[in-house]
Amino acid sequence: MKYLLTSGGVKNESIHQALREMLGKPIDECRAIAITTASYALQNGATLATNFIQGKDEAPMVGLGWKSVGLLELSAVSVLDPAIWQPAVEQADVILVNGGDPLFLHHWFVESGFDRLLPNLTGVYVGMSAGSMILTPRIGVEFINWRSSADQTDETLGFVDFSIFPHLDHPQLPGNHLQAAKDWATALQNPAYAIDDDTAIRIEEGKMDVISEGQWLQLR
């Protein structure tokens, strides 16, 4: 699996070009699967999910012109026979994972078995915010909101070896400033990056690089 981990989606031409390169063919020839499970843990989650599915986000992922887009709701498929839904995922060229609450998303990744399926896929995974953070070893206690239990930790999947502080200096998130990111990183035991919405981290064939038209910083 190839990973394109963003803070704000496919926000600019540099990220868009990186995605096209990773796909290896035109976007209008690619089949996508969209996952917006993380949205539903937020107060305005239904609206966020609708905008994502309809491609109305400020930096659309679903609305990039895919050949087809299927919707996968992890909280629903967790009670289904994998033979019903896994073939469509395995045939997809790209998995588009929306933002929202990272631990809520992590819970349903595990409950549905999607976490075990994902590493064996051959396409491209594109995450936005929580959709990116979930692949890291830890999200940091600052990003714990929804909990599955009283002893919930900030540990996530660990498919990559670094953590992500998203939406750096976002005007609608005044708490996501650089000093907050530095404080967040001090409690982590792994590499960590703060990235703004014009930045993405690409992982392909074991190599990582940062694609940015904005601001980012390696904190550890």
N, C-alpha and C positions, 0 to 999 in steps of 0.2 A: 504494500500500500504506500502511496505517496501522500504526503501531508502538506497542505497549504493553510497555515494557521494565522487567521486575521483577527484584528480587534473589531473592525467595523464592516467587514465584508469586502467584496471586490470593488474597492473604493475609487481606484484610479487606474490609469492605463498601464503603469508598471506592474501592478498586481494582476491585472487582466492579461497582460502578455505572459506573465509567469504561469498563469493557469492554462493558457493555450499551449504553451510549451510542454507542460506536464501531461496534458491530455494527449498530445501527439496527433491531433486531428481537429478539424473545425468544430466549434461549439455546436453548430446546428446539425452535426452528425452524431452527437453524444446524448446518451440517455442518462437522466439524473434521477436520484432519489432524494427527497427533501425530508428532513427531520426537524420538527419544531417543538418537540416535547419540552425542552427547557423553558419555553415561554410561559407555560401554563402555571408555573409556580409564582409568577409575578402578578401584581394587582391588576395590571392592564394586559395580562397575558393573552387573552382572547383576541384583542386588537393587534397585538404584536404578531401573533401567529397568523392572523388573516393577512396582514400586510406582507409577511414573509412569503406565504403561499401564493399570493397574488402578484408578487414581484414589485411591491410598492414601497419597499424600504428605500431609504436614502441611497444606500449602496446595494442595489439588488443582487441577489444570488440566483434565486429562482427565475428572475426575469431577464436572464442574459441571452436568451434565444436558443435554449436546448431543443433537441429533436423531440424529446418527451420528458415529462416530469411526473414521477410517482410520489405519493405521500406515504411516509411510514411513521405511524404513531407507536412508539415503543411501549407505552403503557397499555396499549390494546393487544399488541402481538405477544406480550409476555404470557398470555394465557392460551395462545394458539400453538398448534403443531408447527415447528419451524419449516416443515415441508411446504406449508401454505405460502409463507412470505419470503423465505430465504432465496429462492431462485431469482426473484426480481432484483434483489439486492446484489446477488452475485453477477448478474448480467449488466448491472449499471456501470457506466463509465465514470461517474462522479457521485459522491455522497455529499450533500449540502446540509450542514448542521447549524441551526440557528442558535442565537444567544438566549439568555434567561438566567435561571439559577443553576450553577454548575453541579451542586450536590444532588439536586433533584434529577438532573440529566444523568449523573453518574449512577444513581439508584436504578433508573430504568434501563440504562445500558446493561447493568449486571443482571437485573431481574429478567430481561428479555433474552439474554444470551448474546446480545449484539456485540458485547465486548470480546467474546470469544471468536465471533465470526470476523470481525473487522480486520485483524492482522493478516488474515488469509486472502483478503480481497486484492485485486490487481489494479484497481482504478485509482482515482484521486479523491482524497478526503479534504473538503474545504470547510473549515470551522470559522464561526463568527463568535467572538467573545467567549461565553461559556462553552460553546461548541469547540473552541480551541483549548480552553483551560482544562477540560476534562481529560485530555490526553497526557497531561503533565503528572509528575509524581505527587505534587501538593498544590493546592490553590492558595494557601495561607488562611489563617483564622479570620482575617479581615473580610473574607468573602463567604464565610459561613452564614447562611440565613435559614434556608429550609434544612431540617434535620430529619432523618429517618428514625433516630433514637436519641436519647439524652446524651449518650456517649459518642455521638458522631464526631469523627475527626475530619481534618481537611485533606486527607489522602484521596487521590484519584487514580487513574488507570496506570500512569507511568509508562506509556508507550514512547514518550520522548523523555530525555533526562533533564529538562529544564522547566521552570515555572514561568507563567506569563501574568504580568500586571497589565490589563487592557485599558483602553480609553484614556491614555495619558493626556492630561490637560484638556479633557473634553469640556466644552463650555457648559453643558448641562449636568456635569458631574464634578462640582467644585472640589470634592474630596479626593479626586484622582490626580493630585499634583505630584511633582517629582519627589518632594520630601516624604510624602505618604508612601510612595513606591520604595524609597530607600529603607524606610522603617519596616515595611512589609518584608523586604528581602532579608533583613537581619535574622529573622527567625527560621529561615530555610536552610537546608543542608545541601542544596543542589544549585546549579547555575540558574539564574533568573534574569528575565528581560522585562523592561517596561516598554510598551509600544503604544503608539497612537493609532487613530483610525485610518491613517494613510500608510500603515506599515503591515507587512506580513512576514512570517517566517516559513521558509520552504525546507522540507526534509525529503530528500530523494536519493535512493541508493546509499543510504547511510551518511549522506552529506547534508549539512545545514547551511543556509545562507539567509540573509535578511534583505527583503525587497522593500524599499521605502521611498516615498516622496514627502515624508513628514519627519517625525522625531521618534527616536528610540534610544535605549541605553541598556547595555549589559550591566547588571547590578552585582552579580556574583560570578 
